[in-house]
């Protein structure tokens, strides 16, 4: 482990990526907290808040495949750099309008839409730049550290942002806190743009000009024709649907209906889940040899354990019981996330990495609202225990189907051969 960590942090590219990336992720947490607070200060209508949040995620879902195509046509570094400076301008404008009390709801709508559109290009660029920046042997350790840093920031960032935004009881002071939160995020993007400029990526020949839709279609065909990629994408689509909905919807309902401390208990359970994910990511990155003979076998075993944990979740009646179950669930999920993400980055041809990773993110992020809606609808006819039991049985069924009828269990770790782009 010490050798891996030493080699990783000796790599100058990785040091620039982790430094700028962590700061940028911290800035994002400030905006994620400040933006809803700003909207609620302008309108107490929950529909307005929901519309603003939807405007932030909708363009990402609609244009992320286009973003992946542009990443492959140009370069991950070039696209990522452009999105960072666009975010500097957008968040700087939002901070200035908030500080001067000139911000209006139409302005919030427009800026949120533009920021969401920028993420449709930054997400695939960020996922494609790592294999061009570090040696292949360091991809999984680098992913483990980067994802672990993101998880840590997601735990600490909202606390720091909340202290800044709620620093004063007077509306004027809270408005200043909101402006400072947006300004900090803009500054974090500017600094991370500078650190990104220090990264030296592998030079490759520019691809032949190709219409965006044709490029997207080509990536879809390649991913579908590769049996292992196709199986893994479909498998994780099903897993995300049956796990994401209960975590996002049924867990708060469980806390409200059964746990004495309510929201506080929910906070404890979510924080424990986050800590588990952080630990799992760290182990997957720094102990990549801790695994079964194949990546696919490891994934199937971990999801089997997760299904067993879900079976117990409907019988939770105290916060400590929920936390005790969510800790290993988060750790297993974090471990799998790093391993699978790293496998994809090695498996997919470099000239198609942006599009294929965009497709993977489109599948996972696109299913999240559908899974939440389905879980909410199910809770109208099922109680929480029945929902968790049904989700667990569906997850175990997906694992069984994946084991018996797909090549997932044969997916290897390091000997993956890139799929042909032709």
NUBAKOL-416256 format. One record per residue (C-alpha): residue number from 0; residue in three letters; x, y, z. Coordinates in steps of 0.2 Angstrom, whole numbers, m for minus. Layout:
// residues N
    i   aa     c1     c2     c3
  NUM  Ala      X      Y      Z
...
This chain:
// residues 422
    i   aa     c1     c2     c3
    0  Unk      0      0      0
    1  Unk     14     12      4
    2  Unk     22      9    m13
    3  Unk      6     13    m22
    4  Unk      2     28    m12
    5  Unk     20     34    m14
    6  Unk     20     32    m33
    7  Unk      3     40    m34
    8  Unk      8     56    m25
    9  Unk     24     57    m34
   10  Unk     15     59    m50
   11  Unk     14     78    m53
   12  Unk     m2     76    m64
   13  Unk    m11     68    m50
   14  Unk     m6     81    m37
   15  Unk    m13     94    m49
   16  Unk    m29     85    m52
   17  Unk    m32     81    m34
   18  Unk    m28     98    m27
   19  Unk    m39    108    m40
   20  Unk    m53     95    m40
   21  Unk    m55     94    m21
   22  Unk    m56    113    m20
   23  Unk    m69    114    m35
   24  Unk    m79    100    m26
   25  Unk    m79    110    m10
   26  Unk    m85    125    m20
   27  Unk    m99    115    m27
   28  Unk   m105    111    m10
   29  Unk   m107    129     m6
   30  Unk   m118    132    m21
   31  Unk   m128    117    m18
   32  Unk   m133    123     m1
   33  Unk   m134    142     m5
   34  Unk   m144    141    m21
   35  Unk   m160    133    m13
   36  Unk   m158    146      1
   37  Unk   m158    160    m11
   38  Unk   m173    153    m20
   39  Unk   m183    152     m4
   40  Unk   m178    170      1
   41  Unk   m186    175    m16
   42  Unk   m201    164    m15
   43  Unk   m208    153     m2
   44  Unk   m217    142    m16
   45  Unk   m210    124    m16
   46  Unk   m214    123    m34
   47  Unk   m202    137    m38
   48  Unk   m188    128    m28
   49  Unk   m192    112    m37
   50  Unk   m192    120    m54
   51  Unk   m175    128    m51
   52  Unk   m168    112    m45
   53  Unk   m175    103    m61
   54  Unk   m167    116    m72
   55  Unk   m150    112    m64
   56  Unk   m151     93    m68
   57  Unk   m162     93    m84
   58  Unk   m149    100    m96
   59  Unk   m136     88    m89
   60  Unk   m147     73    m94
   61  Unk   m151     80   m111
   62  Unk   m134     85   m116
   63  Unk   m122     74   m107
   64  Unk   m120     62   m123
   65  Unk   m117     78   m133
   66  Unk   m104     83   m121
   67  Unk    m95     66   m122
   68  Unk    m95     67   m141
   69  Unk    m86     84   m140
   70  Unk    m74     78   m127
   71  Unk    m69     64   m139
   72  Unk    m68     76   m154
   73  Unk    m57     89   m145
   74  Unk    m49     83   m128
   75  Unk    m55     81   m110
   76  Unk    m43     94   m104
   77  Unk    m49    107   m117
   78  Unk    m67    104   m114
   79  Unk    m65    104    m95
   80  Unk    m55    120    m95
   81  Unk    m68    129   m105
   82  Unk    m82    123    m93
   83  Unk    m72    129    m78
   84  Unk    m70    147    m85
   85  Unk    m89    147    m90
   86  Unk    m93    142    m72
   87  Unk    m81    156    m65
   88  Unk    m91    169    m75
   89  Unk   m109    162    m71
   90  Unk   m105    160    m52
   91  Unk    m96    177    m52
   92  Unk   m112    185    m60
   93  Unk   m123    176    m47
   94  Unk   m113    182    m33
   95  Unk   m113    200    m39
   96  Unk   m131    200    m42
   97  Unk   m135    193    m25
   98  Unk   m123    205    m16
   99  Unk   m131    220    m24
  100  Unk   m149    213    m21
  101  Unk   m152    214    m39
  102  Unk   m155    195    m41
  103  Unk   m173    190    m47
  104  Unk   m181    173    m50
  105  Unk   m179    174    m69
  106  Unk   m161    178    m67
  107  Unk   m159    163    m55
  108  Unk   m168    152    m68
  109  Unk   m157    157    m82
  110  Unk   m141    155    m72
  111  Unk   m146    139    m65
  112  Unk   m150    132    m82
  113  Unk   m133    138    m89
  114  Unk   m123    130    m75
  115  Unk   m133    114    m77
  116  Unk   m128    114    m96
  117  Unk   m110    117    m92
  118  Unk   m110    101    m81
  119  Unk   m116     91    m96
  120  Unk    m99     94   m103
  121  Unk    m88     94    m88
  122  Unk    m94     77    m81
  123  Unk    m88     67    m96
  124  Unk    m72     77    m98
  125  Unk    m68     74    m79
  126  Unk    m70     56    m81
  127  Unk    m60     55    m97
  128  Unk    m45     65    m92
  129  Unk    m38     53    m79
  130  Unk    m32     39    m90
  131  Unk    m23     52   m101
  132  Unk    m14     59    m85
  133  Unk     m8     44    m75
  134  Unk     m1     27    m79
  135  Unk    m13     13    m81
  136  Unk     m7      5    m65
  137  Unk    m12     20    m55
  138  Unk    m29     22    m62
  139  Unk    m38     13    m48
  140  Unk    m28     20    m34
  141  Unk    m31     38    m42
  142  Unk    m50     35    m43
  143  Unk    m50     29    m25
  144  Unk    m42     44    m19
  145  Unk    m52     56    m30
  146  Unk    m69     48    m26
  147  Unk    m64     47     m7
  148  Unk    m60     66     m7
  149  Unk    m76     69    m15
  150  Unk    m85     59     m2
  151  Unk    m76     68     12
  152  Unk    m80     85      4
  153  Unk    m99     80      3
  154  Unk    m98     76     22
  155  Unk    m89     92     27
  156  Unk    m94    105     14
  157  Unk   m112    107     18
  158  Unk   m107    111     36
  159  Unk    m95    124     31
  160  Unk   m107    131     19
  161  Unk   m121    132     32
  162  Unk   m110    141     44
  163  Unk   m106    154     31
  164  Unk   m123    157     24
  165  Unk   m132    157     42
  166  Unk   m118    168     49
  167  Unk   m130    182     53
  168  Unk   m149    183     58
  169  Unk   m152    199     48
  170  Unk   m158    196     30
  171  Unk   m144    208     24
  172  Unk   m131    197     33
  173  Unk   m138    181     26
  174  Unk   m138    189      8
  175  Unk   m120    193     10
  176  Unk   m117    175     16
  177  Unk   m126    169      0
  178  Unk   m115    180    m11
  179  Unk    m99    174     m2
  180  Unk   m104    156     m5
  181  Unk   m106    159    m24
  182  Unk    m91    169    m24
  183  Unk    m81    155    m16
  184  Unk    m87    143    m29
  185  Unk    m82    154    m43
  186  Unk    m65    156    m35
  187  Unk    m63    138    m33
  188  Unk    m66    135    m52
  189  Unk    m53    148    m56
  190  Unk    m40    140    m45
  191  Unk    m44    123    m52
  192  Unk    m43    129    m70
  193  Unk    m25    135    m66
  194  Unk    m21    118    m58
  195  Unk    m28    110    m73
  196  Unk    m17    120    m85
  197  Unk     m2    112    m76
  198  Unk     m8     94    m80
  199  Unk      1     86    m95
  200  Unk    m10     74   m104
  201  Unk     m5     61   m117
  202  Unk     m5     68   m135
  203  Unk    m15     59   m147
  204  Unk    m20     62   m165
  205  Unk    m36     72   m168
  206  Unk    m50     61   m174
  207  Unk    m58     63   m191
  208  Unk    m72     76   m191
  209  Unk    m89     67   m188
  210  Unk   m106     74   m184
  211  Unk   m111     74   m166
  212  Unk   m126     63   m168
  213  Unk   m116     51   m179
  214  Unk   m102     50   m165
  215  Unk   m115     47   m152
  216  Unk   m123     33   m162
  217  Unk   m106     25   m165
  218  Unk   m103     24   m146
  219  Unk   m120     17   m143
  220  Unk   m116      3   m156
  221  Unk    m99     m1   m149
  222  Unk   m105     m2   m131
  223  Unk   m120    m13   m137
  224  Unk   m109    m25   m147
  225  Unk    m97    m27   m133
  226  Unk   m105    m41   m123
  227  Unk    m97    m37   m107
  228  Unk   m100    m18   m108
  229  Unk   m118    m21   m113
  230  Unk   m121    m33    m98
  231  Unk   m112    m22    m86
  232  Unk   m122     m6    m91
  233  Unk   m139    m16    m91
  234  Unk   m134    m24    m74
  235  Unk   m130     m7    m66
  236  Unk   m146      1    m73
  237  Unk   m156    m12    m64
  238  Unk   m146    m11    m48
  239  Unk   m147      8    m47
  240  Unk   m166      7    m49
  241  Unk   m169     m5    m35
  242  Unk   m156      3    m23
  243  Unk   m157     21    m27
  244  Unk   m176     23    m25
  245  Unk   m177     16     m7
  246  Unk   m162     25     m1
  247  Unk   m168     42     m8
  248  Unk   m187     40     m3
  249  Unk   m190     26      9
  250  Unk   m176     30     21
  251  Unk   m183     47     25
  252  Unk   m201     40     27
  253  Unk   m193     26     39
  254  Unk   m185     40     49
  255  Unk   m201     50     50
  256  Unk   m213     36     54
  257  Unk   m203     25     66
  258  Unk   m187     33     73
  259  Unk   m190     44     88
  260  Unk   m177     58     83
  261  Unk   m184     59     65
  262  Unk   m174     71     55
  263  Unk   m159     69     67
  264  Unk   m159     50     65
  265  Unk   m160     52     46
  266  Unk   m144     63     47
  267  Unk   m135     51     57
  268  Unk   m139     37     45
  269  Unk   m134     46     30
  270  Unk   m118     52     37
  271  Unk   m114     34     42
  272  Unk   m118     29     24
  273  Unk   m106     42     18
  274  Unk    m92     37     30
  275  Unk    m94     19     24
  276  Unk    m93     24      6
  277  Unk    m77     34     10
  278  Unk    m69     19     18
  279  Unk    m74      8      4
  280  Unk    m67     20     m9
  281  Unk    m51     21      1
  282  Unk    m49      2      2
  283  Unk    m53     m1    m16
  284  Unk    m40     12    m21
  285  Unk    m26      8    m10
  286  Unk    m29    m11     m8
  287  Unk    m34    m16    m26
  288  Unk    m28    m33    m23
  289  Unk    m42    m36    m11
  290  Unk    m54    m45    m22
  291  Unk    m60    m61    m29
  292  Unk    m53    m69    m45
  293  Unk    m63    m58    m56
  294  Unk    m71    m40    m55
  295  Unk    m88    m47    m60
  296  Unk    m87    m60    m47
  297  Unk    m83    m47    m34
  298  Unk    m98    m36    m40
  299  Unk   m110    m50    m39
  300  Unk   m105    m55    m22
  301  Unk   m105    m38    m15
  302  Unk   m123    m35    m22
  303  Unk   m128    m51    m14
  304  Unk   m123    m45      3
  305  Unk   m131    m28     m1
  306  Unk   m148    m38     m5
  307  Unk   m146    m46     12
  308  Unk   m144    m30     21
  309  Unk   m159    m23     12
  310  Unk   m170    m37     19
  311  Unk   m166    m32     36
  312  Unk   m169    m13     34
  313  Unk   m187    m14     35
  314  Unk   m186    m20     53
  315  Unk   m175     m5     59
  316  Unk   m183      4     74
  317  Unk   m168     14     80
  318  Unk   m155     26     72
  319  Unk   m141     15     78
  320  Unk   m148      0     69
  321  Unk   m150      9     53
  322  Unk   m132     16     54
  323  Unk   m126     m1     58
  324  Unk   m133     m8     42
  325  Unk   m129      8     31
  326  Unk   m111      8     36
  327  Unk   m106     m9     27
  328  Unk   m119     m5     13
  329  Unk   m110     12     10
  330  Unk    m93      3     11
  331  Unk    m97    m10     m2
  332  Unk   m105      3    m14
  333  Unk    m89     13    m13
  334  Unk    m78     m1    m16
  335  Unk    m88     m7    m31
  336  Unk    m89     11    m38
  337  Unk    m70     13    m39
  338  Unk    m67     m4    m46
  339  Unk    m80     m3    m60
  340  Unk    m76     15    m64
  341  Unk    m57     11    m66
  342  Unk    m61     m5    m76
  343  Unk    m72      6    m88
  344  Unk    m58     18    m90
  345  Unk    m46      4    m95
  346  Unk    m58     m5   m106
  347  Unk    m65      8   m117
  348  Unk    m54     14   m131
  349  Unk    m46     32   m127
  350  Unk    m54     39   m143
  351  Unk    m72     34   m137
  352  Unk    m69     36   m118
  353  Unk    m79     53   m116
  354  Unk    m94     46   m125
  355  Unk    m95     29   m116
  356  Unk    m92     37    m99
  357  Unk   m106     50   m103
  358  Unk   m117     35   m108
  359  Unk   m114     26    m91
  360  Unk   m117     42    m81
  361  Unk   m133     46    m92
  362  Unk   m140     28    m87
  363  Unk   m136     30    m69
  364  Unk   m142     49    m67
  365  Unk   m156     47    m79
  366  Unk   m163     32    m68
  367  Unk   m162     41    m52
  368  Unk   m178     52    m53
  369  Unk   m187     37    m61
  370  Unk   m182     26    m46
  371  Unk   m187     39    m33
  372  Unk   m204     42    m42
  373  Unk   m207     23    m42
  374  Unk   m202     21    m24
  375  Unk   m214     35    m19
  376  Unk   m228     28    m29
  377  Unk   m225     11    m21
  378  Unk   m226     18     m4
  379  Unk   m244     23     m7
  380  Unk   m249      5     m7
  381  Unk   m234     m3      3
  382  Unk   m227      0     20
  383  Unk   m209      4     22
  384  Unk   m205    m14     27
  385  Unk   m213    m21     12
  386  Unk   m204     m9      1
  387  Unk   m187    m13      7
  388  Unk   m191    m32      6
  389  Unk   m197    m30    m12
  390  Unk   m182    m20    m17
  391  Unk   m170    m33     m9
  392  Unk   m179    m48    m18
  393  Unk   m178    m38    m34
  394  Unk   m159    m34    m31
  395  Unk   m156    m53    m27
  396  Unk   m166    m57    m43
  397  Unk   m155    m46    m53
  398  Unk   m139    m53    m46
  399  Unk   m146    m71    m50
  400  Unk   m150    m66    m68
  401  Unk   m133    m58    m70
  402  Unk   m124    m73    m64
  403  Unk   m133    m86    m74
  404  Unk   m137    m77    m91
  405  Unk   m123    m64    m93
  406  Unk   m104    m64    m94
  407  Unk   m103    m52    m79
  408  Unk    m95    m65    m68
  409  Unk    m81    m67    m81
  410  Unk    m76    m49    m82
  411  Unk    m58    m48    m77
  412  Unk    m48    m34    m68
  413  Unk    m32    m30    m77
  414  Unk    m33    m40    m93
  415  Unk    m47    m31   m101
  416  Unk    m45    m29   m120
  417  Unk    m52    m12   m126
  418  Unk    m67    m14   m138
  419  Unk    m64    m10   m156
  420  Unk    m71      7   m161
  421  Unk    m75      1   m178
